Amino acid sequence: MMDAEIRNRVLLVGVPTILADIIEHLVAADPRVRIVGHAAQDELSDAVARTGANVVIVASEGADLPRPCLDLLDARADLRVLAIVDAGSRGVLSELHIATVPISELSKEALLDGISGNGPSSGGD
């Protein structure tokens, strides 16, 4: 597959190994998505530049993004940050527009929608 076909280059930040394995498995069949690396929060800016990521998935204690993610959103208009919260059961998508979209149930479809920016559903609420 050529890189031109890949629309979403995903960097996993601070995501525990088991959750990273699950995410990688869930997105593996989608040719529009490629996991391009893993990084710690203190390496975020350099890792995004090095990998060319346009989507960051970050493990977060709550719906509020960590400061490095907020700073990066301010600097990169094309970046989307998907925070995984509640041990992987929910997610929150943030974009430069500061549109925060709660994802009540983090399913495979909601994860792929969040990565691709297709407006994840709220789980039928």
C-alpha positions as CSV (number, residue, x, y, z in Angstrom):
1,M,0.0,0.0,0.0
2,M,1.3,3.5,-0.8
3,D,1.6,6.1,1.9
4,A,-0.6,8.4,-0.2
5,E,-3.6,6.2,0.6
6,I,-3.1,6.5,4.3
7,R,-5.1,9.5,5.6
8,N,-4.6,9.0,9.3
9,R,-1.1,8.6,10.7
10,V,-1.7,7.7,14.4
11,L,0.8,8.3,17.3
12,L,0.0,6.5,20.6
13,V,1.1,8.6,23.6
14,G,1.3,7.2,27.1
15,V,-1.0,4.3,26.1
16,P,-0.4,1.2,28.2
17,T,0.8,-1.8,26.1
18,I,-2.3,-3.9,26.4
19,L,-4.5,-1.0,25.3
20,A,-2.1,-0.1,22.5
21,D,-2.3,-3.7,21.3
22,I,-6.1,-3.5,21.3
23,I,-6.1,-0.3,19.4
24,E,-3.6,-1.6,16.8
25,H,-5.7,-4.7,16.3
26,L,-8.9,-2.6,15.9
27,V,-7.5,-0.3,13.3
28,A,-5.3,-2.9,11.4
29,A,-7.9,-3.7,8.8
30,D,-8.6,-0.1,7.8
31,P,-6.2,0.9,5.0
32,R,-6.7,4.6,5.8
33,V,-5.1,4.3,9.2
34,R,-1.5,3.5,10.2
35,I,-0.1,3.4,13.7
36,V,3.2,5.3,13.2
37,G,4.7,5.1,16.6
38,H,4.5,5.2,20.4
39,A,5.8,8.0,22.7
40,A,5.7,9.3,26.2
41,Q,4.0,12.6,26.8
42,D,7.3,14.5,27.3
43,E,8.3,13.4,23.8
44,L,5.0,14.3,22.2
45,S,6.0,17.3,20.0
46,D,9.2,15.7,18.7
47,A,7.4,12.4,18.1
48,V,4.6,14.1,16.1
49,A,7.2,15.9,14.0
50,R,9.3,12.7,13.5
51,T,6.4,10.5,12.5
52,G,4.2,12.9,10.6
53,A,1.3,12.0,12.8
54,N,-2.0,13.8,12.2
55,V,-3.9,11.9,14.9
56,V,-2.6,11.5,18.5
57,I,-4.3,8.9,20.8
58,V,-3.4,9.7,24.4
59,A,-4.2,7.9,27.6
60,S,-5.7,10.4,30.0
61,E,-6.8,10.5,33.6
62,G,-10.0,12.4,32.6
63,A,-11.6,14.3,29.7
64,D,-9.2,17.3,30.1
65,L,-6.2,16.9,27.8
66,P,-2.7,17.0,29.2
67,R,-0.9,20.4,28.7
68,P,1.5,19.0,26.1
69,C,-1.5,17.9,23.9
70,L,-3.2,21.3,24.3
71,D,0.0,23.1,23.3
72,L,0.4,20.9,20.3
73,L,-3.3,21.5,19.2
74,D,-2.5,25.2,19.3
75,A,0.5,24.7,17.1
76,R,-0.9,22.2,14.6
77,A,-4.2,23.1,12.9
78,D,-4.4,19.7,11.2
79,L,-4.0,17.6,14.4
80,R,-6.7,15.6,16.1
81,V,-6.2,14.3,19.7
82,L,-8.3,11.4,20.9
83,A,-8.0,11.0,24.7
84,I,-8.8,7.5,26.0
85,V,-10.3,7.7,29.5
86,D,-11.8,5.3,32.0
87,A,-9.3,2.5,31.3
88,G,-10.2,2.5,27.7
89,S,-14.0,2.5,27.9
90,R,-14.6,6.1,26.8
91,G,-12.8,8.6,24.6
92,V,-12.9,12.3,23.9
93,L,-11.9,13.8,20.5
94,S,-10.4,17.3,20.4
95,E,-9.4,19.4,17.4
96,L,-8.1,22.8,16.9
97,H,-11.6,24.1,16.7
98,I,-11.7,23.0,20.3
99,A,-14.6,20.8,19.4
100,T,-14.7,18.2,22.2
101,V,-16.9,15.2,21.3
102,P,-17.8,12.8,24.1
103,I,-17.8,9.2,23.1
104,S,-20.0,7.4,25.6
105,E,-19.0,3.9,24.5
106,L,-15.6,3.4,22.9
107,S,-16.3,0.7,20.3
108,K,-14.3,-0.3,17.3
109,E,-16.5,1.9,15.1
110,A,-16.3,4.9,17.5
111,L,-12.5,4.5,17.6
112,L,-12.2,4.5,13.8
113,D,-14.7,7.4,13.5
114,G,-12.7,9.4,16.0
115,I,-9.4,8.7,14.2
116,S,-10.8,9.6,10.8
117,G,-12.8,12.7,12.1
118,N,-16.2,11.3,11.0
119,G,-18.0,12.5,14.1
120,P,-18.2,9.5,16.4
121,S,-21.6,8.6,17.6
122,S,-22.5,9.1,21.2
123,G,-23.5,5.4,21.7
124,G,-27.2,5.9,21.1
125,D,-27.9,8.6,23.7
